[in-house]
Amino acid sequence: MIEYKFDEEKEYILHYAKKLHDNRTLDILNSGNVNDAEDAIYISQYFWRMVDSSIEDEDAGIELPWPEGAEFWNEKIMNTLSGYLERAGYESEWDSVVDEQ
């Protein structure tokens, strides 16, 4: 199960999944689990889409309801997702997506 250290992490990651109209990510996040390597790769790729979208929002002056800023929450979520995927046996899937960045 994906365990968030802060409630805001889940709010933030869900905010961007909704903003990006990413139903598959919403399904994964709402279930709290990846089911296979394909899901692990998908959620890893989503993380980077979320980061890109948050940077675009900040550059456009869009204020988010999280005063700490996008970089802060992106780092927290990176730690949460990478830790979860490692524990679930999908570290290589995460690493392969990171290497593409």
ABEGO torsion letter per residue (X at the ends): XBBBABAAAAAAAAAAAAAAGBAAAAAAAAAGBBABAAAAAAAAAAAAAAAAAAAAAAAAGBBBABAAEAAAAAAAAAAAAAAAAAAAGAAAAAAAAAAAX
